[in-house]
Amino acid sequence: MRPADDSGGDPDGRGAERGVYEQVAEAITTGLREHGPAAVPGRLCGAAVALVPVDGASVSLRGTGMPVHLAASSPYAARLAALQATLGDGPCRHVLDTGSPVLVRDLAAADGADRWPVFAQQALGTGVRAVYALPLGSGSACFGSLDLYRDTPGVLTDRQLGVAGLVADAMTSALMELPYGLPDGDEPWLSGLAADHDRVHQAVGMIMAQLGVGADEALARLRGDAFAHGRTALEVALDVVSHRRRFDTR
């Protein structure tokens, strides 16, 4: 359920501001309680949906060639993150390239449809109307994007954006402070993510060899094939690596 808007009656706004910080802190603390490092990004995505009037949230990290999907609040949000990675376009990519937030009030309007025509069309087909993407890190050192999706068009108020920014700050801190290795000797919490990213790069290398093209062209072919068949780039990459898909045969 989306949080209700509240205007507050505090004349200087300080009490309301303290209330917002306390609400965000409590939601984040509750969401992370008794969960291991690997669950933290997903739980923070869930906290974003609980605190801001949106229907889904996902987080992606900067990767070589394409964003790396890390976590999402739901399969619906995960699919939207994968769509942006597959297309190589969308608000997430813009945030990773510029370090600046992207606030699209209506994907059906010119500011979304003209800017990212294919992504907008595909996202609208899933029911998404608005996207708000916030950088993780700083403008000069942006390493990820927190993307918020809403099924109805509209803007976020300054207060709602402030709450979203607090969640993004919490996400940034968590990702910077989470241990790479686990004390009990289990595999690092990022190992699965790294393996997926490695598979994409391995597939790109195999496509380069099959077609005699450069890395950019090979990645474009991979993405194009995924989009044409309604799949993600990772799904096609896994087929290439396992020799179920070749690009030098019809």
Backbone as numpy.savetxt, mean C-alpha at the origin, in Angstrom:
# Nx Ny Nz CAx CAy CAz Cx Cy Cz
-16.74 -0.60 10.96 -17.59 0.60 10.96 -16.72 1.83 10.96
-17.09 2.83 10.15 -16.31 4.05 10.10 -16.53 4.87 11.36
-15.48 5.58 11.82 -15.64 6.43 12.98 -16.52 7.61 12.65
-17.33 8.03 13.60 -18.20 9.19 13.38 -17.40 10.47 13.49
-17.79 11.48 12.72 -17.16 12.78 12.82 -17.60 13.44 14.12
-16.70 14.19 14.76 -17.13 14.96 15.93 -16.44 16.30 15.88
-17.22 17.33 16.13 -16.70 18.69 16.00 -16.04 19.17 17.27
-16.51 18.63 18.44 -15.89 19.04 19.69 -16.36 20.40 20.14
-16.28 20.67 21.45 -16.73 21.96 21.96 -15.63 22.73 22.63
-14.42 22.30 22.51 -13.27 22.94 23.14 -12.92 24.20 22.36
-13.00 25.40 22.95 -12.77 26.63 22.20 -11.39 26.74 21.59
-10.36 26.26 22.27 -9.01 26.37 21.69 -8.57 25.08 21.00
-9.39 24.04 21.08 -9.10 22.80 20.37 -8.09 21.90 21.05
-7.51 22.34 22.17 -6.44 21.54 22.78 -6.99 20.27 23.41
-8.14 20.37 24.05 -8.73 19.18 24.62 -9.09 18.17 23.56
-9.64 18.66 22.46 -10.00 17.77 21.35 -8.76 17.12 20.76
-7.69 17.92 20.65 -6.46 17.37 20.09 -5.89 16.28 20.98
-5.93 16.52 22.29 -5.45 15.48 23.22 -6.31 14.23 23.10
-7.62 14.44 22.92 -8.52 13.31 22.78 -8.20 12.47 21.55
-7.84 13.15 20.44 -7.49 12.45 19.21 -6.23 11.62 19.43
-5.22 12.22 20.03 -3.98 11.49 20.27 -4.24 10.27 21.15
-5.07 10.44 22.18 -5.37 9.33 23.08 -6.15 8.24 22.35
-7.09 8.64 21.50 -7.87 7.67 20.73 -6.97 6.87 19.79
-6.08 7.57 19.09 -5.17 6.89 18.17 -4.23 5.97 18.93
-3.68 6.46 20.03 -2.75 5.65 20.81 -3.42 4.39 21.34
-4.65 4.54 21.82 -5.36 3.38 22.37 -5.68 2.36 21.27
-6.13 2.86 20.11 -6.46 1.94 19.01 -5.23 1.19 18.53
-4.11 1.89 18.43 -2.88 1.25 17.96 -2.37 0.24 18.99
-2.40 0.64 20.27 -1.94 -0.27 21.33 -2.79 -1.53 21.38
-4.11 -1.34 21.28 -5.02 -2.49 21.31 -4.78 -3.39 20.10
-4.59 -2.78 18.94 -4.40 -3.56 17.73 -3.12 -4.37 17.72
-2.10 -3.88 18.43 -0.80 -4.56 18.41 -0.59 -5.51 19.57
-1.47 -5.46 20.55 -1.29 -6.25 21.75 -1.26 -7.74 21.43
-0.24 -8.42 21.95 -0.09 -9.87 21.83 0.09 -10.34 20.38
0.64 -9.49 19.54 0.92 -9.90 18.15 2.41 -9.76 17.88
2.94 -10.70 17.10 4.35 -10.69 16.77 4.70 -9.68 15.70
5.99 -9.50 15.41 6.43 -8.50 14.45 5.78 -8.62 13.08
5.60 -9.83 12.58 5.06 -10.00 11.24 3.63 -9.48 11.11
2.90 -9.43 12.24 1.50 -8.99 12.20 1.35 -7.49 12.35
2.42 -6.80 12.73 2.32 -5.37 13.05 1.81 -4.52 11.88
2.38 -4.62 10.68 1.89 -3.77 9.58 0.41 -3.98 9.28
-0.04 -5.23 9.26 -1.44 -5.50 9.00 -2.35 -4.96 10.09
-1.93 -5.09 11.34 -2.73 -4.56 12.44 -2.82 -3.05 12.39
-1.75 -2.39 11.97 -1.78 -0.93 11.83 -2.71 -0.52 10.69
-2.75 -1.31 9.62 -3.71 -1.03 8.55 -5.13 -1.13 9.09
-5.38 -2.14 9.93 -6.69 -2.27 10.54 -7.01 -1.09 11.44
-6.00 -0.58 12.16 -6.21 0.58 13.02 -6.58 1.80 12.19
-5.96 1.95 11.01 -6.28 3.08 10.14 -7.75 3.06 9.73
-8.26 1.87 9.39 -9.66 1.75 8.98 -10.59 2.04 10.16
-10.17 1.68 11.36 -10.99 1.92 12.54 -11.02 3.39 12.93
-9.96 4.12 12.61 -9.83 5.50 13.08 -10.22 6.55 12.05
-10.15 6.21 10.77 -10.40 7.17 9.69 -11.59 6.66 8.87
-12.45 7.55 8.35 -13.61 7.09 7.58 -13.24 6.55 6.20
-12.59 5.38 6.19 -12.21 4.69 4.96 -12.64 3.23 5.06
-12.59 2.53 3.94 -13.05 1.15 3.90 -11.92 0.13 3.77
-10.70 0.60 3.52 -9.58 -0.31 3.39 -8.27 0.44 3.48
-7.21 -0.28 3.83 -5.88 0.33 3.93 -4.83 -0.71 3.56
-3.78 -0.24 2.90 -2.66 -1.12 2.57 -1.37 -0.34 2.71
-0.28 -1.07 2.89 1.03 -0.44 2.98 1.97 -1.15 2.02
2.73 -0.35 1.28 3.71 -0.87 0.33 5.05 -0.19 0.57
6.12 -0.91 0.28 7.46 -0.39 0.46 8.10 -0.13 -0.89
9.06 0.77 -0.90 9.81 1.04 -2.12 10.60 -0.20 -2.51
10.53 -0.55 -3.79 11.28 -1.69 -4.29 11.95 -1.34 -5.60
12.87 -2.15 -6.03 13.54 -1.92 -7.31 12.60 -2.30 -8.44
12.18 -1.31 -9.20 11.31 -1.56 -10.35 9.84 -1.47 -10.04
9.40 -1.92 -8.86 7.99 -1.89 -8.54 7.80 -1.89 -7.03
6.67 -1.31 -6.55 6.42 -1.32 -5.11 6.28 -2.75 -4.59
6.61 -2.94 -3.33 6.50 -4.24 -2.68 5.35 -4.20 -1.69
4.28 -4.93 -1.98 3.13 -4.95 -1.08 3.51 -5.64 0.23
3.25 -4.97 1.35 3.64 -5.48 2.65 2.46 -6.04 3.43
1.37 -5.26 3.55 0.24 -5.70 4.36 -0.99 -4.91 3.97
-2.15 -5.40 4.41 -3.41 -4.72 4.11 -4.43 -5.06 5.18
-5.48 -4.27 5.23 -6.53 -4.50 6.22 -7.48 -5.61 5.80
-7.48 -5.97 4.52 -8.43 -6.96 3.99 -7.94 -7.43 2.63
-8.47 -8.55 2.13 -8.11 -8.99 0.77 -8.46 -7.95 -0.28
-9.53 -7.21 -0.06 -9.94 -6.14 -0.98 -8.85 -5.08 -1.10
-8.32 -4.64 0.03 -7.26 -3.63 0.02 -5.97 -4.21 -0.54
-5.69 -5.47 -0.23 -4.49 -6.11 -0.76 -4.53 -6.17 -2.28
-5.71 -6.43 -2.83 -5.84 -6.51 -4.29 -5.57 -5.16 -4.93
-6.01 -4.08 -4.29 -5.77 -2.74 -4.83 -4.29 -2.39 -4.79
-3.60 -2.81 -3.74 -2.15 -2.59 -3.67 -1.44 -3.38 -4.75
-1.86 -4.63 -4.95 -1.26 -5.46 -5.99 -1.54 -4.89 -7.38
-2.72 -4.31 -7.55 -3.07 -3.69 -8.84 -2.12 -2.55 -9.16
-1.82 -1.71 -8.18 -0.90 -0.59 -8.41 0.51 -1.10 -8.73
0.93 -2.16 -8.03 2.26 -2.72 -8.29 2.32 -3.33 -9.69
1.24 -3.99 -10.08 1.20 -4.63 -11.40 1.21 -3.59 -12.52
0.43 -2.53 -12.34 0.36 -1.48 -13.36 1.59 -0.59 -13.36
2.25 -0.49 -12.22 3.36 0.45 -12.11 2.88 1.88 -12.11
1.64 2.07 -11.66 1.03 3.40 -11.69 0.00 3.50 -10.57
-0.36 4.73 -10.24 -1.35 4.94 -9.20 -0.81 5.83 -8.09
-1.63 6.17 -7.11 -1.21 7.06 -6.01 0.01 6.55 -5.25
0.07 5.22 -5.02 1.21 4.67 -4.28 2.52 4.96 -4.99
2.55 4.73 -6.29 3.77 4.97 -7.06 4.16 6.45 -7.01
3.16 7.34 -7.08 3.45 8.77 -7.03 4.07 9.15 -5.67
3.52 8.60 -4.60 4.06 8.88 -3.27 5.50 8.40 -3.17
5.77 7.18 -3.65 7.13 6.64 -3.57 8.11 7.44 -4.42
7.62 8.01 -5.53 8.50 8.79 -6.41 8.77 10.19 -5.86
7.77 10.78 -5.19 7.86 12.19 -4.78 7.99 12.40 -3.28
7.56 11.45 -2.48 7.56 11.64 -1.04 6.44 12.54 -0.57
5.52 12.88 -1.45 4.40 13.77 -1.11 3.09 13.00 -1.08
2.16 13.40 -0.19 0.87 12.69 -0.11 0.03 12.93 -1.37
-0.86 12.01 -1.66 -1.79 12.12 -2.77 -3.20 11.93 -2.22
-4.06 12.92 -2.44 -5.42 12.88 -1.93 -6.38 13.01 -3.11
-6.99 11.91 -3.50 -7.89 11.89 -4.65 -9.32 11.74 -4.14
-10.09 12.80 -4.21 -11.45 12.79 -3.66 -12.41 11.95 -4.48
-12.14 11.83 -5.81 -13.04 11.05 -6.65 -12.28 10.53 -7.87
-12.08 9.22 -7.91 -11.35 8.62 -9.04 -12.11 8.75 -10.35
-13.42 9.00 -10.28 -14.22 9.16 -11.50 -14.10 10.56 -12.07
-13.57 11.49 -11.28 -13.39 12.87 -11.75 -12.05 13.01 -12.47
-11.83 14.18 -13.07 -10.64 14.38 -13.89 -9.34 14.22 -13.10
-9.33 14.61 -11.81 -8.08 14.55 -11.06 -7.60 13.12 -10.86
-8.48 12.14 -10.97 -8.07 10.76 -10.87 -8.06 10.04 -12.20
-9.16 10.20 -12.96 -9.30 9.48 -14.23 -8.27 9.92 -15.26
-7.94 11.21 -15.30 -6.95 11.70 -16.26 -5.53 11.40 -15.82
-5.32 11.35 -14.51 -3.97 11.16 -13.98 -3.52 9.71 -14.09
-4.42 8.80 -13.74 -4.12 7.36 -13.80 -5.29 6.65 -14.46
-5.46 6.79 -15.76 -6.67 6.28 -16.42 -6.90 4.79 -16.23
-5.86 3.98 -16.34 -6.06 2.53 -16.22 -6.32 2.14 -14.77
-5.50 2.67 -13.86 -5.72 2.36 -12.45 -7.10 2.84 -12.01
-7.48 4.05 -12.39 -8.78 4.59 -12.00 -9.91 3.69 -12.50
-9.81 3.27 -13.75 -10.85 2.41 -14.31 -10.95 1.09 -13.55
-9.80 0.48 -13.27 -9.79 -0.79 -12.57 -10.27 -0.65 -11.13
-9.83 0.40 -10.46 -10.23 0.61 -9.06 -11.72 0.91 -8.97
-12.23 1.72 -9.89 -13.66 2.01 -9.90 -14.46 0.73 -10.11
-13.91 -0.18 -10.88 -14.59 -1.45 -11.11 -14.73 -2.29 -9.86
-13.86 -2.05 -8.87 -13.95 -2.77 -7.59 -14.81 -2.03 -6.58
-15.27 -0.82 -6.96 -16.11 -0.04 -6.06 -15.41 1.09 -5.35
-14.11 1.26 -5.58 -13.37 2.34 -4.92 -13.66 3.67 -5.59
-13.88 4.71 -4.81 -14.12 6.04 -5.38 -13.06 7.06 -4.95
-12.48 6.89 -3.77 -11.49 7.86 -3.30 -10.27 7.13 -2.75
-9.10 7.75 -2.94 -7.84 7.17 -2.45 -7.04 8.28 -1.78
-6.51 7.97 -0.63 -5.64 8.92 0.09 -4.35 8.17 0.42
-3.25 8.60 -0.16 -1.97 7.91 0.01 -0.99 8.81 0.75
-0.40 8.29 1.82 0.50 9.07 2.67 1.89 8.44 2.69
2.93 9.25 2.65 4.29 8.70 2.66 4.70 8.16 4.02
5.52 7.14 4.00 6.16 6.64 5.22 7.61 7.10 5.17
8.08 7.64 6.27 9.40 8.25 6.26 9.24 9.75 6.06
10.21 10.36 5.40 10.17 11.79 5.14 10.19 12.03 3.64
9.93 13.27 3.25 9.93 13.59 1.83 11.24 13.26 1.15
12.36 13.47 1.85 13.67 13.20 1.27 14.09 11.74 1.41
13.39 11.01 2.28 13.73 9.60 2.51 12.45 8.79 2.68
11.59 8.87 1.68 10.33 8.13 1.71 10.61 6.67 1.35
10.22 5.74 2.21 10.49 4.33 1.93 9.22 3.51 1.75
8.07 4.15 1.88 6.83 3.40 1.74 5.62 4.30 1.61
4.47 3.67 1.44 3.22 4.42 1.27 2.10 3.72 2.02
1.34 4.49 2.79 0.12 4.00 3.42 -1.04 4.49 2.57
-1.75 3.55 1.94 -2.84 3.90 1.03 -4.18 3.58 1.69
-5.07 4.58 1.69 -6.40 4.44 2.27 -7.43 4.51 1.15
-8.38 3.59 1.15 -9.37 3.49 0.09 -10.78 3.69 0.66
-11.61 4.43 -0.10 -12.99 4.65 0.35 -13.95 4.38 -0.79
-15.10 3.81 -0.47 -16.08 3.45 -1.48 -16.99 4.60 -1.88
-16.87 5.72 -1.21 -17.65 6.90 -1.55 -16.71 8.07 -1.81
-17.04 8.96 -2.74 -16.16 10.11 -3.00 -16.21 11.12 -1.86
-15.20 11.95 -1.79 -15.18 13.00 -0.78 -13.79 13.26 -0.26
-13.66 14.33 0.48 -12.38 14.70 1.07 -12.35 14.29 2.53
-11.15 14.15 3.06 -10.98 13.97 4.49 -10.81 15.34 5.14
-11.40 15.52 6.30 -11.24 16.77 7.01 -9.80 16.90 7.51
-9.43 18.09 7.92 -8.08 18.29 8.46 -7.83 17.38 9.66
-8.85 17.21 10.49 -8.69 16.35 11.66 -8.51 14.90 11.24
-9.30 14.44 10.28 -9.17 13.06 9.80 -7.82 12.82 9.15
-7.34 13.81 8.40 -6.01 13.69 7.81 -4.94 13.66 8.90
-5.17 14.43 9.96 -4.23 14.41 11.08 -4.15 13.03 11.72
-5.31 12.39 11.89 -5.33 11.04 12.45 -4.62 10.06 11.51
-4.91 10.17 10.21 -4.25 9.31 9.24 -2.74 9.51 9.29
-2.31 10.76 9.46 -0.89 11.05 9.56 -0.27 10.43 10.80
-1.02 10.39 11.91 -0.51 9.75 13.12 -0.33 8.25 12.91
-1.27 7.64 12.18 -1.13 6.21 11.89 0.08 5.98 10.99
0.27 6.86 10.00 1.44 6.73 9.12 2.73 6.89 9.91
2.74 7.81 10.88 3.92 7.98 11.73 4.18 6.72 12.55
3.09 6.13 13.09 3.23 4.90 13.86 3.75 3.77 12.98
3.26 3.72 11.74 3.73 2.71 10.80 5.22 2.90 10.51
5.62 4.15 10.28 7.03 4.45 10.02 7.91 4.00 11.18
7.50 4.37 12.39 8.29 4.00 13.57 8.36 2.50 13.75
7.22 1.82 13.55 7.19 0.37 13.72 8.10 -0.33 12.74
8.06 0.09 11.48 8.87 -0.57 10.46 10.35 -0.32 10.67
10.68 0.83 11.23 12.09 1.14 11.49 12.62 0.43 12.73
11.70 0.12 13.67 12.14 -0.45 14.94 11.95 -1.96 15.03
11.12 -2.54 14.15 10.92 -3.98 14.22 12.24 -4.70 13.96
12.55 -5.72 14.76 13.82 -6.45 14.57 13.76 -7.26 13.28
14.87 -7.28 12.57 14.91 -8.10 11.35 14.91 -9.57 11.70
15.72 -9.94 12.68 15.74 -11.34 13.12 14.91 -11.50 14.38
14.36 -12.68 14.60 13.53 -12.94 15.76 14.34 -13.65 16.84
14.08 -13.32 18.11 14.91 -13.86 19.19 14.80 -15.37 19.35
13.70 -15.98 18.91 13.56 -17.42 19.09 14.20 -18.23 17.97
14.86 -17.53 17.04 15.57 -18.22 15.98 14.74 -18.51 14.76
13.47 -18.10 14.75 12.64 -18.29 13.56 13.14 -17.41 12.43
12.57 -17.62 11.24 12.98 -16.81 10.10 12.61 -15.34 10.33
13.39 -14.40 9.81 13.04 -12.98 9.92 11.65 -12.71 9.39
10.95 -11.75 10.02 9.55 -11.50 9.66 9.40 -11.00 8.23
10.46 -10.45 7.65 10.39 -9.95 6.27 10.83 -10.99 5.24
11.16 -12.19 5.69 11.75 -13.16 4.76 10.79 -13.52 3.63
9.51 -13.71 3.95 8.55 -14.06 2.91 8.39 -12.95 1.90
8.35 -11.72 2.38 8.23 -10.56 1.50 9.44 -10.46 0.59
10.63 -10.63 1.16 11.85 -10.56 0.35 11.87 -11.65 -0.70
11.38 -12.84 -0.32 11.36 -13.95 -1.27 10.46 -13.64 -2.45
9.28 -13.04 -2.18 8.37 -12.68 -3.26 9.01 -11.67 -4.20
9.68 -10.67 -3.63 10.33 -9.65 -4.45 11.44 -10.27 -5.28
12.18 -11.21 -4.67 13.25 -11.89 -5.41 12.69 -12.68 -6.59
11.51 -13.27 -6.41 10.89 -14.04 -7.50 10.57 -13.14 -8.69
10.11 -11.93 -8.41 9.81 -11.00 -9.50 11.09 -10.66 -10.25
12.17 -10.38 -9.52 13.43 -10.05 -10.18 13.99 -11.24 -10.94
13.83 -12.43 -10.39 14.28 -13.63 -11.09 13.49 -13.81 -12.39
12.19 -13.58 -12.32 11.35 -13.71 -13.52 11.74 -12.67 -14.56
12.02 -11.45 -14.12 12.44 -10.41 -15.06 13.73 -10.82 -15.76
14.66 -11.40 -15.01 15.90 -11.86 -15.62 15.67 -12.96 -16.64
14.75 -13.87 -16.35 14.45 -14.96 -17.28 13.78 -14.43 -18.55
12.89 -13.43 -18.39 12.24 -12.82 -19.56 13.26 -12.07 -20.40
14.22 -11.40 -19.76 15.29 -10.73 -20.49 16.04 -11.72 -21.36
16.37 -12.89 -20.80 17.10 -13.90 -21.55 16.25 -14.49 -22.67
14.97 -14.70 -22.41 14.09 -15.29 -23.42 13.87 -14.36 -24.61
13.77 -13.06 -24.35 13.41 -12.11 -25.41 14.58 -11.26 -25.89
15.70 -11.30 -25.16 16.83 -10.46 -25.53 16.54 -8.98 -25.36
15.83 -8.64 -24.28 15.46 -7.24 -24.02 16.08 -6.80 -22.70
15.98 -5.50 -22.43 16.49 -4.95 -21.18 15.53 -5.18 -20.03
15.98 -4.79 -18.82 15.19 -5.03 -17.62 13.87 -4.28 -17.64
13.89 -3.03 -18.08 12.65 -2.24 -18.10 11.62 -2.86 -19.04
12.08 -3.30 -20.21 11.17 -3.91 -21.16 10.64 -5.24 -20.62
11.51 -6.02 -19.99 11.08 -7.31 -19.43 10.04 -7.11 -18.34
10.25 -6.12 -17.47 9.27 -5.84 -16.43 7.96 -5.36 -17.02
8.04 -4.55 -18.07 6.83 -4.08 -18.75 6.06 -5.25 -19.36
6.78 -6.21 -19.94 6.12 -7.40 -20.51 5.44 -8.20 -19.40
6.12 -8.36 -18.28 5.56 -9.09 -17.15 4.28 -8.41 -16.66
4.35 -7.12 -16.49 3.18 -6.38 -16.03 2.04 -6.45 -17.05
2.38 -6.29 -18.32 1.37 -6.34 -19.36 0.66 -7.67 -19.41
1.42 -8.75 -19.27 0.84 -10.08 -19.29 -0.09 -10.27 -18.09
0.35 -9.79 -16.93 -0.48 -9.92 -15.72 -1.79 -9.15 -15.88
-1.70 -7.93 -16.36 -2.90 -7.11 -16.52 -3.85 -7.71 -17.55
-3.29 -8.20 -18.64 -4.13 -8.76 -19.71 -4.90 -9.99 -19.24
-4.37 -10.71 -18.27 -5.02 -11.94 -17.81 -5.65 -11.78 -16.42
-5.77 -10.55 -15.95 -6.41 -10.30 -14.66 -5.67 -10.90 -13.49
-4.34 -10.91 -13.56 -3.52 -11.48 -12.51 -2.59 -10.43 -11.95
-1.88 -10.77 -10.88 -0.88 -9.85 -10.34 0.48 -10.16 -10.97
1.37 -9.18 -10.88 2.72 -9.39 -11.41 3.42 -10.53 -10.68
3.19 -10.66 -9.38 3.81 -11.74 -8.62 3.30 -13.10 -9.09
2.02 -13.23 -9.36 1.46 -14.50 -9.82 2.10 -14.93 -11.15
2.26 -13.99 -12.06 2.89 -14.32 -13.34 4.37 -14.63 -13.13
5.03 -13.88 -12.26 6.44 -14.12 -11.98 6.66 -15.54 -11.45
5.79 -15.99 -10.58 5.92 -17.35 -10.03 5.76 -18.40 -11.13
4.89 -18.12 -12.11 4.74 -19.04 -13.23 6.00 -19.07 -14.10
6.60 -17.91 -14.28 7.82 -17.83 -15.09 8.95 -18.60 -14.41
9.13 -18.35 -13.12 10.21 -18.99 -12.38 10.04 -20.51 -12.34
8.79 -20.96 -12.28 8.53 -22.40 -12.21 8.42 -23.03 -13.61
8.73 -22.24 -14.65 8.74 -22.70 -16.04 7.35 -23.09 -16.56
6.31 -22.51 -15.95 4.96 -22.72 -16.48 4.57 -21.67 -17.51
5.39 -20.63 -17.61 5.10 -19.54 -18.55 6.39 -19.06 -19.17
6.41 -19.01 -20.49 7.55 -18.45 -21.23 7.04 -17.29 -22.09
7.93 -16.36 -22.37 7.54 -15.20 -23.16 8.10 -15.25 -24.57
8.86 -16.30 -24.91 9.41 -16.40 -26.25 8.64 -17.42 -27.09
7.49 -17.84 -26.62 6.63 -18.74 -27.38 5.22 -18.20 -27.39
4.48 -18.51 -28.38 3.08 -18.07 -28.47 2.17 -19.16 -27.95
